[in-house]
């Protein structure tokens, strides 16, 4: 960099430029003053060279340079275009190849942490579970901060780490990363902007970080208002979204007038039209409809129907109540839950529920309103096409392109977490039978009701799902092995991971042994782990070790199911497990097959062939929806039955010399 020459100053003055002191301006060696018009300089200024041209998608060419702008304490990189700034740009580094046009103000007003350290009052609007957000916040770390309040030393250590992080990124200078575009925007104040970001038409952005990068740019669109926020890579916030004290995770999409305050949205969440207040939205939380309000709840893999609503206020001590809806659940249109309540994994909520039920030990259930009561239908979602379709679509809809993925996400439908809940569910249902009698018509459980027929079917469905999981695990463990003795089988079945026994937990997408989470939290309390980066690496290592640790848990399940230790298991025992697995897989797939067939019934064809005969109705229906036998999902179910049967038979054949 060098000082301006006298002739360059003269050119700038002829082009309506003014400066408090030309000596405070340094420029690149190849600086060309002819690209700068009507610019007011104040404070320390650094200018790069401007010798390239931007070409718009419509073919309009715009030469780089500075036009109609006031700059104060700014560093402008090479080949930047800045023009028509109504007020000024103050205290910013504008990196190379940026384009800033027709904005109101871009400024940093003092020492700023750019949203890092902002406390978000999730779950309890009155406070007590605040999560301080920062650029590298993961769903798993946020889960521990929000819910492990029984460990005050742990929470204190975590908040200290995040405070240090905020102090390290604090600056009196903001940054606009290279190749970013800011067009037709209002006020942008105390905001750090990453590279390749697109901000077009935003109304007001204040105190935040937009962590865009070349792998996964961030888009901020028209009429967006955001205050005290962090947007992660790949996020799209557009079309009038209004956010206050929010963290928006990787590849989230919020738009169409969606509003939220004091909420956390982690990877691949989507919010449109509705409202969120003090929610912990784990990965794949989706709310798309007007009049839908998610409030004071924890969700993940949720699909919220239109008009879904919850209440956290009983008009006594304020909005202090919270609810947890475990992974994979759905709410139907106009569903309502009065918090506090806890809904089991992969459940369907239908109707209004005001009795504070806890169905966490009855996963894959329906919670249905009937009269003034809530009825539970245990395990019924195991035979739902929608549940299986969701499990298949989630991995395909992972839009994250950033190689640094903050959230660890396990997509498995059947895992030690869900299977353990089914085991407890079977115990609960048997206990109800023993307490109230097997002939009772209605059983009471957790302020809800269960019909006799639903209870018996729930036990059967849970049993089949457990057999399916166990068979999957055993077959995978014995894959590609040749066994000449029972001892060889036992050797292969021995767990290789120390961790995995006991209780498993779902930390907003990461399914892991609780012993390992306890090990992490103790290490944080003892200050053996002292940074958020170390914590996220621990989660990533744990996530990558899932299948080894899953087998450690499954091996103990195998011992419980067979009533013997691995050291006594024989080929005949394994063969029986495989036979039970085949029967469970086929019977569950057949239930899915029958459930899918309902989508092609005559009632499903209502409204088709509007002006014709029944035959025309059928033709119209098939032209839009296809026929049942050729439906991709139906074909996949049939193929799954064939493939699994072949897989089981193959293992039996390998074991046949020992049977």
Secondary structure, 3 states (H helix, E strand, C coil): CEECCHHHHHHHHHCCCEECCHHHEEECCCCCHHHEEEEEEEEEEEECCCCCEEECCCCCEEECEEEEEEEEEEEECCCCEEECCCCEEEEEEECCCCEEECCCEEECCCCECCCCCCEEECCCCCCCCEEECCCCCCHHHHHHHHHCCCCHHHHHHHHHHHHHHHHHHCECCEEECCCCEEECCCEEEEEEECCCCEEECCCEEEEEEECCCCCCCCEECCCCEEEEEEECCCCEECCCCEEEEEEECCCCEEECCCEEEEEEECCCCEEECCEEECCEECCCCEECCCCCEEECEEECCCEECCCCEEECCCCCCCCCCCEEECCCCEECCCCEEECCEEECCCCEEECEECCCCECCCCCCCEEEEECCEEEEECCHHHHCHHHHHHHHHHHHCCCCCCCCCCCCCCCCCCCHHHHHHHHHHHHHHHHHHHHHCCCCCEEEECCEEEEHHHHHHHHHHHHHHHHHHHHHHHHHHCCCCCCCCHHHHHHHHCCCCCCCCCCEEEECCEEEEHHHHHHHHHHHHCCCCCCHHHHHHHHHHHHHCHHHHHHHHHHHHHHHHHCCCHHHCCHHHHHHHHHHHHHHHHHHHHHHHHHHHHHHCCHHHCCCCCCCCHHHHHHHHHHHHCCCCCCHHHHHHHHHHHHHHHHHHHHHHHHHHHC
